[in-house]
Amino acid sequence: MDAITAALAKELGQKPEYVHNVVELLDAGNTIPFIARYRKEQHGAMDDQTLRALAERLAYLRNLEARKAEVRAAVEAQGQLTDALSAALARAATLAEVEDWYRPYRPKRRTRATIAREKGLEPLARQLYDQKRDVPAPEALAAAFVDAEKGVDSAEEALAGASDIVAEWISDDAALRKALRTLIMAKGALRTRAAGEEDSVYRLYYDFTQPLARLQSHQILAVNRGEKEGFLKVQVEVDRAQALQTVLRAVVRPGTAAMAFVRAAAEDAYDRLLAPSLEREVRSGLTETADEAAIRNFALNLKPLLLQPPIRGKVTMGLDPGYRNGCKVAVVDATGRVLDTAVVYPTFSKAKREEAMDTLARLIERHGVQCIAIGNGTASRETEQMAADLLRRLGGGVGYAIVNEAGASVYSASPLAAEEFPQFDVNLRSAVSIARRLQDPLAELVKIEPRAIGVGQYQHDMPPKRLDEALEAVVEDCVNAVGVDVNTASAPLLRQVAGLTAATARNIVAYREANGPFTSRAQLKKVPKLGPKAFEQCAGFLRVPESRQVLDRTAVHPESYAAAEKLLALCGCTEADVGTAAMAKVPGKLRELGEERAAAACGVGVPTLRDVAAELQKPGRDPRDQLPPPVLRTDVLELQDLRPGMVLRGTVRNVIDFGVFVDIGVHQDGLVHISQVSDRYVKHPSEVVSVGDVVTVAVLEVDEARKRISLTMKGVPKTEAP
């Protein structure tokens, strides 16, 4: 463990004692959000992303050590463990290196080398491979191994069998494989060609060559998908002469009688065994790297999407557009409770469109609708145009926003939706979800599998388990950063709170329904199966607005209530002052006393003191309130309305490797290519913008036939970012 702690500290640039503390906290069953928020003194205030990186690397390094032990035991059981091999395994820094060293000892399927060994040719192969200077010519040595009973009818057959054995030894050489792998990654290239005559979205790769060192993640994933769908033929190319020279330098001893034999065996080893095997390994490694990059990009987009500012306190109408089944309508009040539903058919005929507008107008007037959320799926364009016409007819007072409806259909057909809205059919549930997404994106999106939310790239090609782990971590971090009202939160939202499981989340809801709203955090201890450890982990993230104890409404953990009370006393305040103007004197008082002295007086560390002081000044603050609000529109643009040079305001919908997609109110998102994102060089668009940012862009080009809009952010006002 000391070695792992030291390695982690070096990799992450953290103090070994902090890393050791985090490892102990994780081993004790503490969650990342809890550690990040409430154990800052023990880890030097690392953020949740650093802590998750530490946890992932810890798991990898422990798995690496476990695999080393397994390999060592397996080789020892064969009686072939040497000090040199044991030392090599100890030095191995990756699982790939461990497997390379284990390769010669791993049980193999029946190969040409296996057959040669069965014929008793391994001693001949050993003598030839050793290439000692006093050893006779290969033909002379091979004559002694001719044995018809064993199936060796001639010296040539003996030499052929020995060559197969030597080729396998060369192929299994760990150091050689590592050297070749390094060479291929440095000098090799990926080449793709069309698999047939058919045109496809992969036409860019029908004649494509790129050095491996310069391949982009999105290119790797596109090539993989094109190959899987049968449109592309793919291969890794490397200079054979250079690669073969690496092999020959490692195994051939010049001037010996067996030199030519070993050289021929080495060429066979490279062409038949090493090259195909290493190509598979290299492509697998490239795919793994690309997958991780795509997963990071997905997580990067998901976090700001979940943390989009809510539109609080507004009655909202949700429109789920459609052709054949009509446009589904749901009106929800400021708390998300369904007030009314309807189905209208604006695309059927002019008369039906007028009828639809009349219906929507009545609903808006009856319920005092203040904003409209329109799903961006099928028939969204027609629905948006109808909404814009309706708002002009109503004379203002209502705005609309286009909402990404990805995953809404998945949610509406789920058991959770059926439990929530048993009285509505699947289509109307989607309209409710769309309305609520505008009101509180986080509370609604947690009900959907993160992979179905639809940000990022190639998410459906990712390893499901790894993708789910990464995205669930993002959801967990977002939910705990915002905090949850224990008396209004749904079970799916509660499930994401640190320390709670699906079962305990359901139990909280059931307890609330049976006993009425919670009136204190301490009451959570009465929830079935919510034990002391779970309470410790979740309590600080659950808010109880109905509690008489003001600290129950804040992010102050119950374990720090005493410290908070002492801090209030030090500052000459009481609990009644929490969140009022009276708390404005706290920062000055802490400067006067000195943070370390004040922290000691309160019995906590300085980081905890700062967090408690911040909460007392702004109890239950929501980080989303600092972000720009969603853009509410009242009119719609058409693609043909756009002209080069036109400056527009829009919302970032997706950030990917090669650019940014921006909703500028034209139904079709425009693309800001990475080269147009900033006046300075950026490696990735995420350095400049995030999903949900409100940006000002200029139109570069409009391709009406292909429905493509090229935008630029260069030379226009900066992003209104968080």
Secondary structure, DSSP 8 states (H G I E B T S, - for coil): -HHHHHHHHHHHT--HHHHHHHHHHHHTT--HHHHHHH-HHHHTS--HHHHHHHHHHHHHHHHHHHHHHHHHHHHHHTT---HHHHHHHHH--SHHHHHHHHGGGS-----HHHHHHHTT-HHHHHHHHHT-TTS--HHHHHHTT-BGGGTB-SHHHHHHHHHHHHHHHHHT-HHHHHHHHHHHHHH-EEEEEESSS---TTGGGTEEEEEGGG--HHHHHHHHHHHHTTSEEEEEE--HHHHHHHHHHHH--TTSTTHHHHHHHHHHIIIIIIHHHHHHHHHHHHHHHHHHHHHHHHHHHHHHHHT----TT--EEEEE--STT-EEEEEE-TTS-EEEEEEE-TTT-HHHHHHHHHHHHHHHHHHT--EEEEESSTTHHHHHHHHHHHHHHHTSS-EEEEE--TTHHHHHTSHHHHHH-TTS-HHHHHHHHHHHHHH-HHHHHTTS-GGGS--SSSGGGS-HHHHHHHHHHHHHHHHHHH-EETTT--HHHHHTSTT--HHHHHHHHHHHHHH-S---SGGGGGSTT--HHHHHHHGGGEE-TT-SSGGGGSS--GGGHHHHHHHHHHTT--GGGTTSGGGGGHHHHHHHH-HHHHHHHHTS-HHHHHHHHHHHHSTT--GGGGS-----BSS---GGG--TT-EEEEEEEEEETTEEEEE-SSSS-EEEEGGGS-SS--SSGGGT--TT-EEEEEEEEEETTTTEEEEE-TTS---B--
